[in-house]
Amino acid sequence: MEGQGVSAPVRFSRQAKIIILAVGLALTIWLLARVGRILGPFVWAAITAYVLSPIVDWLEARLRLRRIWIVTLLYLVGLAAVAWALTALVPLLIAQAKGLAAATPQILTNLMDRLAFVNETLLAQQIQVYGLTIDPQVLVNEIMRNLQNLVTYVTSHAIPAVFNVIEGVGQAVLFLIATFYLLRAWPNLAAFLPRLVPRAQRSEFLSLAGAIDRVMGAYIRGQLLLILVMAAAHFVTLSILQVQYALIVALISGVLEVVPFFGPLMAGGVAVSIALFQPNTPFGWSNLTLALVVVVSYTVLRQIEDQLVVPNLVGPIVDLHPLLVLFALFAGGQLAGFTGLVVAVPTAAALKIVVLYLYGKIWDEQPAAEPAPATRPSPATDSHATPGEQP
């Protein structure tokens, strides 16, 4: 019969391939933009699977069990820990959060009164700086106006805010399901992704991906451990000093570790403000004495963190200028909220690796086989929140 036989395979021209890739990329970006509201659980599931996958690999090699059983075991342990937290920690955390939210307007009002006192007693004279005259009255009035706006916001918005419980529970369940499947399939995903690259360029792609993986893995895992260690250290210290809302303040201090430069200052400011105005103080101290001791404790813990915890727990720092770190954090927060803050710095570090790689290709320069680990900057410009590759 005519027409039968082996037909030649369809081959796309170079222009057709470029058009298909461009259209596919545009459709993917459009789809992600349209479904942005539901991406959160999947993004956090991917981050969690990425962080826990080495642990699952290690357990799989040691216990010689199928991966699905290892993941199930981790889930059972995690659910047991969550159940313990729900019965032991969460009620205390909720009570302290409610107490702190209720006390915030009064604390801010007291701060404004203190600023007014400073204004009347210490800031009556104008200040000369490099030939410029600065009126402290203007500065204090501006600070007090902002604090008044903050009090109004906290009173009218933050305290009576009602969260959508059903949506939160649904997202939590979706996160758990997505994490389970990603952890189970992670080795297959890691083996499949290189196949998307032509065989001739696969080795070079794997080298580039390995450098990115070392940066992102070291940063995210190191930051999570750092948050836990510092939150625990602050909780013990604040509990000994009998500072009110010690648990919630310690958690805030731990989470703010992801924000370099300003994070520790904001965390210390919260603790000091509470110590200044809490009704009861320990050891017969005045509120001012307690606040000064809190300042000293935060300073000491920061030094211990910089000298001992960060070098041994987190490792060398990502080789990024502090201004780039700040820009990445603010850009990440603007684009994706808290999730953006978490992934901003490692993403910036990964982009730097890609940019340097592309720069070498454009100018036909051979890239270095392995980027040299950066030395730790001086304390004046250091941000412990930018760990990078392991040596």
Secondary structure as the mmCIF struct_conf table of DSSP 4:
data_model
#
loop_
_struct_conf.conf_type_id
_struct_conf.id
_struct_conf.beg_label_comp_id
_struct_conf.beg_label_asym_id
_struct_conf.beg_label_seq_id
_struct_conf.end_label_comp_id
_struct_conf.end_label_asym_id
_struct_conf.end_label_seq_id
TURN_TY1_P TURN_TY1_P1 GLU A 2 GLY A 3
BEND BEND1 GLY A 5 GLY A 5
HELX_LH_PP_P HELX_LH_PP_P1 VAL A 6 VAL A 10
HELX_RH_AL_P HELX_RH_AL_P1 ARG A 14 ARG A 34
TURN_TY1_P TURN_TY1_P2 VAL A 35 VAL A 35
HELX_RH_3T_P HELX_RH_3T_P1 GLY A 36 ILE A 38
HELX_RH_AL_P HELX_RH_AL_P2 LEU A 39 LEU A 63
HELX_RH_AL_P HELX_RH_AL_P3 ARG A 67 ALA A 88
TURN_TY1_P TURN_TY1_P3 LEU A 89 LEU A 89
HELX_RH_AL_P HELX_RH_AL_P4 VAL A 90 THR A 121
TURN_TY1_P TURN_TY1_P4 LEU A 122 LEU A 122
BEND BEND2 GLN A 125 GLN A 125
STRN STRN1 ILE A 127 VAL A 129
TURN_TY1_P TURN_TY1_P5 TYR A 130 GLY A 131
STRN STRN2 LEU A 132 ILE A 134
HELX_RH_AL_P HELX_RH_AL_P5 PRO A 136 TYR A 153
HELX_RH_PI_P HELX_RH_PI_P1 VAL A 154 ALA A 158
TURN_TY1_P TURN_TY1_P6 ILE A 159 PRO A 160
HELX_RH_AL_P HELX_RH_AL_P6 VAL A 165 PHE A 192
HELX_RH_3T_P HELX_RH_3T_P2 LEU A 193 LEU A 196
BEND BEND3 VAL A 197 VAL A 197
HELX_RH_AL_P HELX_RH_AL_P7 ARG A 199 ILE A 240
TURN_TY1_P TURN_TY1_P7 LEU A 241 GLN A 242
TURN_TY1_P TURN_TY1_P8 GLN A 244 TYR A 245
HELX_RH_AL_P HELX_RH_AL_P8 ALA A 246 VAL A 255
HELX_RH_3T_P HELX_RH_3T_P3 LEU A 256 VAL A 258
BEND BEND4 VAL A 259 VAL A 259
TURN_TY1_P TURN_TY1_P9 PRO A 260 PHE A 261
HELX_RH_AL_P HELX_RH_AL_P9 PHE A 262 PHE A 277
BEND BEND5 PRO A 279 PRO A 279
HELX_RH_3T_P HELX_RH_3T_P4 PRO A 282 GLY A 284
HELX_RH_AL_P HELX_RH_AL_P10 ASN A 287 ILE A 304
HELX_RH_PI_P HELX_RH_PI_P2 GLU A 305 VAL A 314
BEND BEND6 PRO A 316 PRO A 316
STRN STRN3 ILE A 317 ILE A 317
HELX_LH_PP_P HELX_LH_PP_P2 VAL A 318 VAL A 318
HELX_RH_AL_P HELX_RH_AL_P11 PRO A 322 ILE A 362
TURN_TY1_P TURN_TY1_P10 TRP A 363 ASP A 364
HELX_LH_PP_P HELX_LH_PP_P3 GLN A 366 ALA A 368
BEND BEND7 ALA A 369 GLU A 370
HELX_LH_PP_P HELX_LH_PP_P4 PRO A 371 PRO A 373
STRN STRN4 ALA A 374 ALA A 374
HELX_LH_PP_P HELX_LH_PP_P5 THR A 375 SER A 378
TURN_TY1_P TURN_TY1_P11 PRO A 379 THR A 381
TURN_TY1_P TURN_TY1_P12 HIS A 384 ALA A 385
STRN STRN5 PRO A 387 PRO A 387
#
